[in-house]
Amino acid sequence: MRWCLLIALLSLSWGTFSQTDSTKNKSRDNRLVQFSGVIVNDSLGAIPYAYVRKKNSNNGTVSDYYGYFSFVAEKGDTILFSSISYKDTYYVIPDTLSNSRYSIIQLMQPEATELEAVQIYPWPSKDQFIKAFMDLDIGNDYDLAHKNLKRQELAAQARGVNNDSYLSYRDMARQQQQKVYYNGQAPSINLLNPVAWGKFIQAWKNGDFKGQ
């Protein structure tokens, strides 16, 4: 008899607890809402990858490339919107909603942050820089540069370099122009051209053929 009474009491207590938990869960489910929306700036342009979360909590999400977001929140929650170069914005979800879904268009204002100027120095002090500069071994770079600028050296280097696309195009265009210019007639011979002879004599006087 006692065992039957004990089992009846335990069953009654378990049913009461189950009803209480079920009531609490149902009440909490009624407060949940699918919170969605789009985040835009003052030009109505989408703000991508903005943080959207419940205030003083890590519960939230990040907007996508088009500024869209969606996550589960509770009615009455204060939502924080934050993004780089924009002011933090807060929004309170109404606690009088009768629907389990709620959508908004959230506007964020830009915020300009002025940073202090930073001066970068290659050396800790001016004296150390002067000492390092004076101790620098430049070698014979001047003699090497003077040698590379000689006319014979430049000509040798030029002979070993192929024409690029621009020079090849100019050479082809020049040949086509000459072909069209002398179309139907024999090309002129510079041996009898007085202008060519004048240029040759002037180059001879200037010493352009020395060393060749």
C-alpha positions in Angstrom: 0.0 0.0 0.0 2.8 2.4 0.9 4.6 1.6 -2.4 1.5 2.4 -4.3 1.1 5.7 -2.5 4.8 6.6 -3.1 4.5 5.8 -6.9 1.4 7.9 -7.1 3.0 10.9 -5.5 6.1 10.6 -7.7 3.9 10.4 -10.8 1.9 13.5 -9.7 5.1 15.5 -9.0 6.7 14.5 -12.4 3.5 15.5 -14.2 3.5 18.9 -12.4 7.2 19.5 -13.3 6.6 18.5 -16.9 3.7 20.9 -17.2 5.8 23.7 -15.6 8.7 23.1 -18.0 6.4 22.9 -20.9 4.7 26.1 -19.9 8.2 27.8 -19.6 9.4 26.5 -22.9 6.1 27.6 -24.6 6.4 31.0 -23.1 10.0 31.4 -24.2 9.1 30.1 -27.7 6.4 32.8 -28.0 9.1 35.4 -27.3 11.5 34.2 -30.1 11.4 36.1 -33.4 13.2 35.6 -36.7 14.8 39.1 -37.0 15.8 40.0 -40.5 16.6 43.1 -42.5 19.0 45.0 -44.8 21.7 47.5 -43.6 22.1 50.6 -45.7 24.0 53.9 -45.6 22.7 57.4 -46.1 23.0 56.9 -49.9 20.8 53.7 -49.6 23.8 51.6 -50.6 24.2 48.2 -48.9 26.7 47.9 -46.1 28.3 44.4 -46.4 29.9 42.4 -43.6 28.5 44.5 -40.7 28.2 43.0 -37.2 24.6 42.5 -35.9 24.3 41.1 -32.4 22.4 41.3 -29.2 23.7 44.0 -26.9 26.1 42.6 -24.2 26.0 39.2 -25.9 27.7 37.2 -28.6 24.4 36.1 -30.1 24.1 37.5 -33.6 25.3 37.4 -37.2 27.1 39.3 -40.0 25.4 40.8 -43.0 26.2 39.4 -46.4 27.6 41.3 -49.4 24.2 42.9 -50.1 23.8 44.0 -46.4 21.2 41.3 -45.6 21.1 39.6 -42.2 18.8 37.2 -40.4 19.1 35.5 -37.0 16.9 34.4 -34.1 16.4 37.0 -31.3 13.8 37.7 -28.6 11.2 40.3 -28.4 12.4 43.4 -26.5 16.1 42.7 -27.3 18.4 45.6 -28.0 20.4 44.9 -31.2 23.8 46.5 -31.9 24.8 47.3 -35.5 28.5 48.0 -36.0 30.8 48.4 -39.0 34.1 50.0 -39.8 33.8 53.7 -40.7 30.2 53.8 -39.5 28.7 54.9 -36.1 27.4 52.2 -33.9 23.6 52.0 -34.1 21.1 50.4 -31.7 17.6 49.1 -32.4 15.1 47.7 -29.9 12.8 44.9 -31.1 9.3 45.7 -30.1 8.0 43.3 -27.3 4.4 43.7 -28.5 4.9 41.7 -31.7 2.2 39.2 -32.5 4.2 37.6 -35.3 7.3 35.4 -35.1 9.0 37.2 -38.0 10.1 40.8 -38.0 12.1 42.7 -40.7 13.6 46.2 -40.9 15.8 48.4 -43.1 18.5 49.7 -40.8 20.2 53.0 -41.6 23.8 53.6 -40.5 25.6 57.0 -40.5 29.2 57.2 -41.7 31.9 58.2 -39.2 35.2 59.8 -40.1 38.2 58.9 -37.8 41.2 61.2 -37.9 44.5 59.5 -37.0 47.5 61.3 -35.7 50.4 61.8 -38.1 53.1 59.2 -37.8 56.7 60.1 -38.7 58.9 57.1 -39.7 62.7 57.5 -39.4 65.2 55.0 -40.8 67.5 55.5 -37.8 66.9 56.1 -34.1 68.8 59.5 -34.3 70.1 61.9 -36.9 73.8 61.4 -35.7 73.5 57.6 -36.3 72.2 58.2 -39.8 75.1 60.6 -40.6 77.6 58.1 -39.3 76.0 55.2 -41.3 75.9 57.4 -44.4 79.6 58.4 -44.1 80.7 54.8 -43.5 78.8 53.6 -46.6 81.1 51.9 -49.1 79.9 52.8 -52.6 82.9 51.1 -54.4 83.6 52.0 -58.0 80.0 52.6 -59.0 80.9 55.9 -60.7 83.5 54.3 -62.9 81.1 51.5 -63.8 78.4 53.9 -64.7 80.8 56.0 -66.8 81.9 52.9 -68.6 78.3 51.8 -69.3 77.5 55.2 -70.8 80.2 55.0 -73.5 78.8 55.0 -77.0 80.5 51.7 -77.9 79.0 50.0 -74.9 75.5 51.4 -75.5 75.7 50.2 -79.2 76.8 46.7 -78.1 73.9 46.5 -75.7 71.5 47.8 -78.3 72.5 45.1 -80.7 71.7 42.4 -78.2 68.2 43.7 -77.5 65.3 42.7 -79.7 62.8 45.2 -80.8 59.6 45.3 -78.7 56.1 45.2 -80.2 56.0 49.0 -80.6 59.3 49.3 -82.5 58.4 46.3 -84.7 55.1 48.0 -85.5 56.8 51.2 -86.4 59.3 49.4 -88.7 56.5 47.5 -90.5 54.5 50.7 -90.8 57.5 52.5 -92.3 58.1 49.8 -94.8 54.4 49.8 -95.9 54.5 53.6 -96.2 57.6 53.5 -98.4 56.0 50.7 -100.5 52.8 52.8 -101.1 54.9 56.0 -101.7 56.9 54.4 -104.4 54.0 52.4 -105.9 54.5 52.1 -109.7 57.9 53.7 -109.8 61.5 52.9 -108.8 62.6 54.0 -105.3 64.9 57.0 -105.1 68.7 56.5 -104.5 70.1 58.5 -101.6 73.5 58.5 -103.4 72.2 61.4 -105.6 70.2 63.0 -102.8 71.7 66.4 -101.9 69.9 66.5 -98.5 71.4 63.1 -97.6 74.9 64.3 -98.6 74.4 67.5 -96.5 73.6 65.3 -93.4 76.6 63.1 -94.1 79.0 66.1 -94.4 77.6 67.6 -91.2 78.0 64.3 -89.3 81.5 64.1 -90.6 82.3 67.5 -89.2 80.8 66.7 -85.9 83.0 63.7 -85.5 80.2 61.2 -85.4 82.2 58.6 -87.3 85.2 58.7 -84.9 86.0 55.3 -83.3 83.9 53.4 -85.9 
